[in-house]
Amino acid sequence: MRRRAVLTTAILAAVATPGIARAADPGPSVTKKSTTQLDAQAVYFVSYDGLVNNNSFQKNGLLTYKGYQYAVWYTSTKRAVVARRVLGATTWSTITLSHTLKSDDSHNVISMGVSRVDGRLHLNMDSHSDGFFYLKSVAGLLDNPASTAWTSTVFGAVQTSLDGVALTTQFTYPQFLATPEGKLQLSYRVGISGNGRNALAEYDGSSWTALGEWSASTGTYTSAHGSSTARNMYLHGIDYDVNGRLHAFFTWREQSAAVMCNSGGITNHDTGYVYSTDRGRSWRNDAGTAVGTTGSSNTVAVTDAGLVVDPLDPDHSLMNQESQSTDSTGLPHAIISYVPGRFGQCTTNYVTDRTANGRAFHVRKNAAGTWQKTEIPIALNSSQRTKLVLDKYDNAYAVLPYGRIAGASKASGYTDWALLYDGSGLNAFGEVVIDELRIKADNVLSVMYQEKSSGTTPSALHVVDFALPA
């Protein structure tokens, strides 16, 4: 009896102790299920080292809602299209929209969002420091997909405003995010690279409201080499957690090359973090200190204290707009990548040096409130970005360039990163787009990728599905 009591006490203690995984929790794994083709001849051109159909900063180019999966891309004739399928189906139904890509610029991605409050699908597309194009579906389309005809008539006219709300003439990086109440927000940049501000707009089911800018481009940043007086905050993402807190990791991009050791590098520096508890109306640093109010003159600036959670100078080709997520308890995680100091203290060509020596790192806040960073021991072999996802057991997965997938277990404290899938057979160009919502829907990791091509020769666009631990 005494032995049984001791054993029972030990089990209860292990379950009740924060940070200790249950013995039954599996580690990370991926099992390839199937691959479907979206388009045999999708538009192909390389600009800014990326493809317009597969820039990983899209949010969302691929998403799941109420048993259906939706995808967006541009065809070989540069027409914008949206497609859907029942989860698990092998074929997609495609709608050609009344918009044509205006230039060969890989920033001009298409992003989707869902306003749960009225069941509409929203699309924002084709913008890089200029005007955007927007359209939305009829109400209820996503709530009743099986009984609503999937034709172009379910979408309204393409607009150059949000139902009359103009926002800005220098618009880039649309990212839709749903609030816990089911409203829809749109994150975007005002201005240009090296001199821009982040802003938010919000849709409540009847109209859009511009909430305003929340980051600053002003202030002086000084490195070991020189100073810069203008910049922009590049987001690694912007996401609500299970508790309704809004998280944003970021890096700063300086306008002046004087801050670098060599002009062939890139002026990105430091990994920062802020959060909001009032749906993006105000912002706090990791310590909880207020650092900005959206739509006011007091916005988050490079000179604010307590923003940096992983310091790095501009000499290591730190990538902007990498990836972030939150776990089942609301703790923030991010992927960042750069050229570690063991390969030298001055990158002279950020594409060449990142391809030769770049590494990705997992940055996270643990349950004790401490920030931890772990190198993912797999060479990038690319200048491009990595995506981060977490499964229902909070195991972490890094979807690397070329569709390779690495994983680390929560049980190890995310110290056991290993390659789970080598991407062989995909012939993926580089960056990929992931379906953040599908993992929660049916425990499947969906990855959209485009095959390598050359010049402007179109190539096939696919979605490959991987089963995660049950």
N, C-alpha and C positions, 0 to 999 in steps of 0.2 A: 504493500500500500504506500509506504514511504517513497519507494522508487518511482511509482506512478505519479505521485504528487509532485515530486521534484521535476520529472519530465514534463508534466503539464505546465508547471510554472515556467520552465525554460522556454517552451513553445509560445506561451502567451507573451512572455517578455520580448521574444524576437519579433512577434507580430506587432506589438505595441511600440517598439522602438523606431522612431523616425529614421529613414535612410537605410534601413535593413530590408532588402527585398525578400519576399516570401520564397521559401525553398522551391515552390512549384513554378515560379516565374521562369519562363524560358529566356534564353539569350537571343540576340539578333540573328535572323536568318531571312533569306529571300529564296523563293522558289518560282522560277519563271513559269507563268501560266499560258500566256498567248500573246501574239502580236497581231494588231489590225492595221490596215492601211487607211489613212485619211485621204491622201491625195498622191497619185503616182507622179504628178508633175507640179509640185509646189514651187513658188518663186524662189530663186536662189541667187544671192549676191552677198559677198562678204564686205561689210563696212564696220569700222570700229572693232574689228576682230570678231564680229558676230553676225548672226542671221536674224532677219526680222521675224521669222516664225519660231525661233528658238532662243530668245534672249531670256536668261533665267530670272531677270528681275520682273518679268511679267507677273501680274497678280490680278486675274488668273487667266492663263491661256488655255487651261484645262480645269474643269471643275465638275463635281458631282452634287446632285440635289434630288432628293426624293426618288431614288431608284433609277435616275437617268444621269448620263455623263455628257458634258457639253465641251466642244472644242472650237477654237477659232484660228484662222490662218489666212494667208493670201495665196491665190492660185498662180499658175505660170503666167496668166494674163493680168496679174496684180489685182484681181478682184477680191474683195473681202468676203469671206464665207463663215458661216457658223453651222456646226453639225451637232447631232445628238445620237445617242444609242441607249437602249436599255442596258443596264449594267450586266456585263458578261456576254453581250451579243457580239457577233463577229462583223456586223456591217453597221455603217453610219448613214444617217439621212442628212443631206446637206442642203442648206439654203444659201443661194448667192445673193449678197446684199448689194444695194445700189451705191457702192463706193469703190473707187479704184485707188490703190496706193499711189501717192503723189510723187514720191522720189525714192531712189535707191539708198535709203538710210535705215540701218538696222535698229535705230531707236524707235522707229514708228510702229511699234507693236500694237496688237489688239489686246485689250484687257476686259475681262467680264466681271460682273458682280450680280448678286442676288439680293433683292429687297424682299425679305421674308414677310414684311408687313402687308405686301400686296401681291406677292408671287410673280414679280416681273424679273426678266433678265435684262441687264444693262450692259452696253458695250461702249468703250471709249477707245479711239484709235487714231493712228497716223499723225503724230505730233512730235516735234523736236524743237523746242524753244520757239514755237509758233502756235498757230491755232489748232484746235482739236476737232474731232468729229465724234458725235455721240448719237446713239439711238437706244430705244428701249422697247421691250415687247409689250403686248397687251397685258393687263392685269390677270393674274391667275394662270398664266401659261405654265409656270413651273410647278404649280400646285396640282394641276390636272393634265399632265403631259399626254397621257394615253388617250384622252378624250378631246384634245385640242389639236387641230390640224397643224402640221409642221410645214408651213409655207411662208413665203415672204410677206403675206398679208398680216401675219401676227406681229410684225415689227412696224413701228412708225417710221416717219421720214427721218433721214439723216440730218442732224442739226449741227451747228457750229457754236452752240451754247448748251447749257443744261436747262432745257425748257425755259429759255429766256435769261438765265443767269450766265453772264459772259465770262466770269472769272478773270482771265488774263490773256494777252496776246503772245506771251512767252511761256507756253505750257509744255511740260515734259513729265514722263514717268507716272502715268495714271496707275493707281493701285486702289481697287475697291475693297472695302472691308465692312462686314455686317456687324452692327452693334448687338449687344445682348438682347435688346428689345426688338430687334428685327428691322431697324432702320438701316439705311445704307450710307456709308461714308466714302468719299473719294479723296485720297491723298495724292498730291501732285507737287511739282516744283514750279515756282515762278522765277523767271530769269534764265540765266545761262550757266554752263559749267564754270565753276570758279567764282561766280557772282550770282547766287540764287538763294531763294528761301523756300522752305516747305510750307504747304498750306493744306487746309481741309475744307471740304464742302459736305453737306449732309442732306439726304433725301428722307422724308418722313412718311412717304406713301402718297403724298399729294403734291409736294413741291420741293424744290432744291433751295438751300440756303448756303451762302458762302460764309463759313465760319472765320476765315481769314488766315493770315500767315502766322506760323509759330516758331520758326527759326530765323536767325539773323545772318546777314552776309557781312556785317561790319565788325570792326575791332581789329587789333593788331596781333598777329601771331609771329613769333620770332623763333627760328631754329638756330642751329650752330652756324648756318651759312648766311642767313639774311632774314628779311621780314616780308610779310604780306599783309595788306590791309583789306582784302576782299576774299570771299570764299563761298562755298556752298556746303551744306550738310547732305551727304549721300546716305540714304537709309538702307540698312540691310533688310528692312521689312518693317511692317507696322501691324500688330496683331493683338486681339483681345484674348485674355486667358480665361480659364474656367470660372474665375471669380469676378470677371468684368473689368480687370485692370488692362489698360492699353500699354503695350511695350514697344519701344523703338531702339534698336541698336543703330549706330551710324559711324561713319568716318568723315573727316573734314577734307575737302579738296581746296587747296589754296590757289589763288589766281596767279600769284607771282612765282616764277621759276627760281627766284633768288633764294628760296628756302631749301633747294635741293643741292646735293653735292655735284650733280651732273644734269644737264638739260635733257638728257635722254631718258631720265627716270619719270616718275609721276608724283605729283605733289600731295598725294593722300597721306594723312598721318592720324594716328591714334584711333582706338576703338572706343566710342562713347556709348552711353546708355541713359535714357530718360524714360519715365513712365507717367501715365495720367490715370487718375481715378474718377474723372468727371467727363468721360467720353471725349477727351482731346481738347477740352476747354482750357486746361492749365497743365503745366508740366513740372515734374520734380526730378531731381537727381537721385542717385542710388541711396543716398542718406536720407531722402525724404524732404530735402530743402527745395522750396519753390524756386524755379529758375526761369519760368516764362508763362505768359498768358496769351493764348491764341487770339489774334485779331487786335492786339494792343501794341504799344511801342516797346513793351517789355517782353522780348522774345528770346529764345535760347541762343546764346552767343558763345563763341570760342573762348571768351574771357571769363565765362561763368565757372565757378569752382565746382569740383566734384563730378564732372561729367565723364572723365576718362576712366575706363575700367581696365584697359590694357594699353599702356603707352607705347608708341612707336614713332620714330622720327620719319621724315619724308624720303629717306635714302634706301628704303627696302621694297619699293614697288608694292605697297599695300593695296589690295583690290578694293574698290568701292562696290556697294550694292550686292554684297554676297548673300547671306541667308540667315534667317532666324526662326525660332519656334518657341513654344512654351510647353511645359510638361503637364502631367495630370494634376499637379498641385499648384500650378501657376508660376513655377520658377522659369526664368528666361534662359534660353540657350542660343548660341550663334556659331556660325562658321565664318572665320576670317582666313585670308591667305596672303602670304608675302614671301620674300626671299630672306630666310634666316641669316643672322650675322655670321654663322660658321662658313657661309659662302662668300663673305665679304661685307664690308660696311658701306658700299656705294654701288648701287645698280646704275648702269650706264645706258641700258636699253630695256625698258620694262617688259616688252614682249619676249625678247630673247632671253633675258635673265629669269623671268618667271617660268618660261618653258623649260629652261635648263635646271633651275634650282628651286622653283617655287614649292611651298608646302602649305597645306591647309591645317588649321587649328580649330579645335572645339573649345569655345569659351562658354562658361556657364556659371550661374550662381547656385551654390549648394544650399541645403536646408539650414545650415548654420549661418547663412548670409555672407559667406566668403566666395569671392570670385576665383575660379580655377581655370587653367588652360592646359590642354593636352594636344600635342602634335599628332596628327594623323600620319603614320609612317609610310605613306605611299606618295611617290613623286607625282606632281601634277602633270608633268609633260605637256603643259598647256599654259597659256596666259589667262585662261578663262575661269569662270566662276563655278562654285560647288553649291549644291542645294542640301539643306538639312531637313530631315523629318524625324519624328518620334513615333514609335508604335504604342499600342495600348498598355504595354508594360514599361514604358518610358525608355526602352532601348533606343539608341540614336543611330541614324543612318546618314551617311554623307554620299550624295549622288554626285560623283566626280565627273569632270569632262569625259566625253566619249561614252557615257552611260555606265561607267564603272560604279560599283556600289560597295562602300565600306561600312562596317558596323561596329558598335561598342555597346557593352551591356551596362545597364544601370547597376547591376550587382557588383561590378568591378569598380564602380566609381568612374566609369567611362575611360578606363586606362587600357582596355584590351582591344583597341582598334585593329581590325583586320579586313582584308579584302574578301568580300562575299561573292561578288560577281565581276568578271573581268571585261564585260562589254563585248566579248567576241561575237562576231556574227551580226552586230548591229550596223557597223560602218557609220556610226554617228559622227556628225561634224565636230561637235565639241559640247557647248552648253546644251542643257536640256530643260524642259518645263515639266513640273510635277503637279499632280492633283492633290492639293493639301486636304481637301474635304473628303476624298474617297477613303482615305485610311480610317477615318472615323465611321464611315458608312458601312464598309464591309471588309475592312482589314486587308485591303489591297493597295499596293503602291503602283500607281499608273505614271508612266514616264513618256512624254511626247518628245520625239527626236526627229531630226532630218538627216538623211544620208549625205555623206560627203559628195561634192561635185566640184566643178571648176568653172571659173569665169562666171557667166550668167546662165549656165545650163541648168534647167530645173531638175529637181530630184524628189525622191519619194519622202513623204512625211508619215510617220507611224506613231502608234501608241503601243507600248509594251507593258504588260501587267505582271506584277510579282506578288505572290501571296506572302504575307508576313506571319509571324508566329500566331497560332490560333489561341 
